[in-house]
């Protein structure tokens, strides 16, 4: 007996941080607005509204560059606590329709509603109702894509933004995907897209002309994934438990930290923040590595790690020294963190740590 066709919704609020700010201060509407760091402190844009996007501004852009593109841009600092409150409201709405909710960010998630009894089992009606409830409850708009798998649903949610919904039925997947530009594929960045374009691969339809062996020859193991995605194939489940691989904290410094000694002096405060995050996540027993991240004044970045089972100032200092010597120049960003194991890490008992039994 064949499994039922899956019904996947990808729901994503429109310019989330900026929308929350415009909700709370209606005078911000209709003008170019961004949420992010200050331009005089090497800040970056976290998100911006659609008026700002018309100038070419986008998330992760340097704030200074954004202001050059739009001198009238209003940049306000993020208020994470306010966004978390809105996020909890949004996630509670998602959970009302299915337990299979996979959050991707504070406002964005996949929902598997294949077995959901709500709205007569219609994924489209569920998506419409979710969007309506987000607007009524949170006061911002959301867009949604409905499709038989995660890949197509995520593409579809972007189709009618902002405040839109787009449905791709199972028999429409092939034609929908065939005309997609290769840059729309998950995992295809600017460099890979440029390489594909040079090879005459502009759309998923072009990719389909290549056998899997040729795709693997040019793109390695990613070639198999390209073969599947170009045909709209995506078997990934909606996973409500997102496995956390690491916990870290980092800080950008203005002006740059001048030398190694000054960097080492900053470690205690960073480690204190890290320990708080580890405790809040209940991750103490899952730590299996420690790492230090450094971004130098020229934006060169390096990470050094080693086996370790708890944050340790002396070990972090040694890792920091190893990393700093790779460039030996001022530092603009410093971070410390831990890698986590899938299961609890049980350290081997040390012979001389055990009490004597004789």
C-alpha positions in Angstrom: 0.0 0.0 0.0 1.4 3.4 -1.0 2.1 6.0 1.7 -0.2 9.0 1.5 1.2 12.1 -0.4 2.7 14.3 2.2 1.3 17.8 2.9 4.1 20.2 4.0 3.7 23.8 4.8 6.6 26.3 5.0 5.5 29.4 6.9 7.6 32.5 7.2 6.7 35.9 8.6 7.5 38.9 6.4 10.6 40.8 7.5 10.0 39.6 11.0 12.0 42.0 13.2 11.1 45.1 11.1 7.4 44.0 11.1 7.3 43.8 14.9 8.8 47.3 15.1 6.3 48.7 12.6 3.5 47.1 14.5 4.6 48.8 17.7 5.3 52.2 16.1 3.0 52.8 13.1 5.0 56.0 12.2 7.7 53.7 10.9 5.5 52.3 8.2 6.1 53.4 4.6 9.7 54.5 5.1 12.9 52.5 4.6 13.6 50.7 7.9 16.2 48.3 9.0 16.9 46.5 12.2 20.6 46.0 12.9 23.9 47.3 14.3 25.3 50.8 14.1 27.2 51.9 11.0 30.0 53.4 13.0 30.6 50.1 14.9 30.8 47.8 11.9 27.2 46.7 12.4 25.2 44.6 10.0 21.6 44.5 8.9 19.5 41.8 10.6 16.4 42.4 8.5 14.7 45.3 6.7 11.3 46.2 5.4 10.3 46.1 1.7 10.7 49.8 1.3 14.4 49.3 2.1 14.7 46.3 -0.1 13.9 48.4 -3.1 17.3 50.0 -2.7 19.1 46.7 -2.8 19.4 46.4 1.0 19.3 42.9 2.5 20.1 41.0 5.7 23.8 40.4 6.5 24.8 43.6 4.6 27.1 46.0 6.4 25.0 48.8 7.9 27.5 51.4 6.4 26.9 50.0 2.9 23.1 50.0 3.4 23.2 53.7 4.4 25.2 54.5 1.2 22.5 52.8 -0.8 19.8 54.6 1.0 20.9 57.7 3.0 17.4 58.1 4.4 17.5 54.5 5.9 16.4 54.4 9.5 18.4 51.8 11.4 17.1 50.8 14.9 18.8 48.3 17.3 17.2 44.9 17.7 15.0 44.2 20.7 15.4 40.4 21.0 13.1 40.0 24.0 10.2 41.5 22.1 10.9 39.3 19.1 11.0 36.2 21.4 7.6 37.0 22.8 6.2 37.2 19.3 8.0 34.0 18.3 6.4 32.1 21.2 2.9 33.2 20.1 3.7 32.2 16.5 5.0 28.7 17.5 2.0 28.1 19.7 -0.2 28.8 16.7 1.8 26.3 14.6 1.5 23.7 17.3 -2.3 23.9 17.3 -2.3 22.2 13.9 0.3 19.5 14.2 3.0 18.2 16.5 5.3 17.9 13.5 6.7 21.5 13.6 10.4 22.0 12.7 11.4 25.6 13.6 14.1 27.2 11.4 14.2 30.5 13.2 12.2 32.6 15.6 9.3 33.0 13.0 9.9 30.4 10.4 9.0 26.7 10.4 8.1 23.6 8.4 4.8 21.9 9.3 3.8 18.4 8.3 0.0 18.4 8.3 -0.5 15.1 6.3 -2.5 13.6 9.2 -3.9 16.8 10.6 -7.7 16.7 11.1 -8.0 20.5 11.0 -9.8 22.3 8.2 -11.1 19.1 6.7 -7.5 17.9 6.2 -6.8 20.7 3.7 -3.2 21.9 3.9 -4.1 25.1 2.0 -7.0 25.9 4.4 -4.7 25.3 7.4 -2.1 27.6 5.9 -4.7 30.3 5.3 -6.0 30.0 8.9 -2.5 30.1 10.4 -1.7 33.3 8.5 -5.0 34.9 9.6 -4.3 33.9 13.2 -0.8 35.3 13.2 -2.1 38.6 11.9 -4.9 38.7 14.5 -2.7 37.6 17.4 0.7 38.9 16.7 -0.2 41.8 14.4 2.2 41.0 11.5 1.8 39.2 8.2 3.2 35.8 7.2 3.6 34.0 3.9 3.2 30.3 3.3 4.1 27.6 0.7 2.2 24.3 0.5 3.7 21.4 -1.3 4.4 17.6 -1.1 7.9 18.2 0.3 10.1 20.6 2.2 12.2 21.8 -0.7 9.2 22.8 -2.9 7.3 24.3 0.1 10.1 26.6 1.0 10.5 27.9 -2.6 6.7 28.3 -2.8 6.5 30.4 0.4 8.6 33.0 -1.3 6.5 33.1 -4.4 3.8 35.5 -3.3 5.6 37.5 -0.6 4.7 39.5 1.3 1.4 38.3 2.9 0.9 35.6 0.3 0.2 31.9 -0.1 1.3 29.6 -2.9 0.2 26.0 -3.5 2.2 23.5 -5.6 0.1 20.3 -6.1 1.8 16.9 -6.5 1.1 16.9 -10.3 2.5 20.4 -10.6 5.9 19.8 -8.9 7.7 18.7 -12.1 6.8 21.8 -14.1 7.3 24.2 -11.2 10.8 23.0 -10.5 11.9 22.7 -14.1 12.0 26.5 -14.6 13.6 27.4 -11.3 17.0 29.1 -11.5 19.8 27.0 -10.1 20.5 29.7 -7.5 17.2 28.8 -5.8 18.4 25.4 -4.9 19.3 24.8 -1.2 23.1 24.7 -0.9 23.8 26.5 -4.1 25.6 29.8 -3.2 27.0 32.5 -5.4 30.2 30.6 -6.2 28.5 27.4 -7.1 25.8 29.2 -9.1 28.4 31.0 -11.1 30.2 27.7 -11.9 26.9 26.2 -13.0 26.1 29.2 -15.2 29.6 28.9 -16.9 28.7 25.2 -17.6 25.4 26.3 -19.2 23.3 25.2 -16.2 20.9 28.1 -15.6 17.7 26.2 -14.6 16.7 22.9 -13.0 15.6 21.9 -16.4 19.2 22.3 -17.6 20.5 20.2 -14.7 18.1 17.4 -15.7 20.0 17.0 -18.9 23.1 15.9 -17.1 23.4 12.2 -15.8 24.1 11.8 -12.1 27.7 10.7 -12.9 28.5 13.9 -14.6 27.0 16.0 -11.8 29.1 14.1 -9.3 32.2 14.6 -11.5 31.8 18.4 -11.4 30.1 18.9 -7.9 31.3 15.9 -5.9 28.8 14.3 -3.5 26.6 17.3 -3.8 25.9 16.2 -7.4 23.6 13.5 -6.1 21.6 16.1 -4.2 21.4 18.3 -7.3 20.1 15.4 -9.4 17.3 14.9 -6.9 16.4 18.6 -6.2 16.3 19.4 -10.0 13.5 16.8 -10.2 11.7 18.1 -7.2 12.7 15.0 -5.1 13.1 15.6 -1.3 12.5 12.8 1.1 13.5 14.7 4.3 11.1 14.4 7.2 9.8 17.4 9.2 11.9 16.9 12.3 10.3 18.6 15.4 13.5 17.9 17.5 16.3 20.0 16.0 19.6 18.5 17.3 21.9 21.2 18.6 25.5 20.6 17.6 27.2 23.4 19.5 26.7 26.3 22.0 28.8 29.4 21.8 29.1 33.1 22.5 31.0 35.8 20.7 31.6 39.5 20.8 32.6 42.1 18.1 35.0 44.7 19.5 35.3 48.4 18.5 38.1 49.3 18.3 39.9 46.1 17.4 41.6 44.2 20.2 45.3 45.1 19.6 47.2 41.9 20.6 47.1 38.4 22.1 47.4 39.6 25.8 44.4 41.9 25.4 42.4 39.0 23.8 43.3 36.7 26.7 42.0 39.3 29.1 38.6 39.1 27.5 38.2 35.3 27.9 36.8 35.3 31.5 33.8 37.3 30.6 33.1 35.3 27.4 33.4 32.1 29.3 31.0 33.3 31.9 28.4 34.0 29.2 29.1 30.6 27.6 28.6 28.8 30.9 25.2 30.5 31.4 24.1 29.3 27.9 25.2 25.8 28.6 23.3 25.7 31.8 20.1 27.1 30.3 20.3 24.4 27.6 21.0 21.6 30.1 24.0 20.6 27.9 26.7 20.0 30.5 26.8 16.3 30.1 26.9 16.4 26.3 30.1 18.5 25.8 32.9 16.7 24.0 35.0 19.6 22.5 36.0 23.1 23.2 36.7 25.8 20.5 37.8 29.4 20.0 36.7 31.5 17.1 38.7 34.5 15.9 38.0 37.1 13.2 40.9 39.4 12.5 40.9 43.1 11.5 41.2 42.0 7.8 38.1 39.8 8.2 40.2 36.6 8.0 38.6 34.0 10.3 39.9 30.9 12.0 38.7 28.4 14.5 40.8 26.2 16.8 39.3 23.3 18.8 40.3 20.3 21.0 38.7 17.5 23.0 37.3 18.8 26.3 34.3 18.1 28.6 33.8 21.4 30.3 34.7 25.1 29.7 38.2 25.7 30.9 39.9 29.1 30.9 43.4 27.7 30.6 42.5 25.5 27.6 40.6 28.4 25.9 43.8 30.5 26.4 45.9 27.9 24.7 43.5 27.6 21.8 43.3 31.4 21.5 47.1 31.6 21.3 47.3 28.9 18.6 44.6 30.7 16.5 46.0 34.2 17.0 49.5 33.2 15.8 48.0 32.2 12.5 47.7 35.9 11.6 49.2 37.9 14.5 47.2 41.0 14.0 44.4 42.9 15.7 41.1 41.1 16.4 37.6 42.4 15.7 35.6 39.4 16.9 36.3 36.8 19.5 34.2 33.8 20.5 34.3 30.7 22.7 32.1 27.6 22.5 31.6 23.9 22.9 30.7 21.1 20.6 28.0 18.6 21.7 27.8 14.9 21.4 24.5 13.1 20.4 24.6 11.2 23.7 25.8 11.9 27.2 29.6 12.0 27.5 30.8 9.7 30.2 34.4 10.4 31.1 36.6 7.4 31.9 37.3 7.0 35.6 40.8 8.0 36.4 42.6 5.4 38.6 44.1 8.0 41.0 40.8 9.9 41.4 39.2 6.9 43.0 39.2 6.5 46.8 41.4 3.8 48.0 39.6 0.5 48.9 42.4 -1.0 50.9 
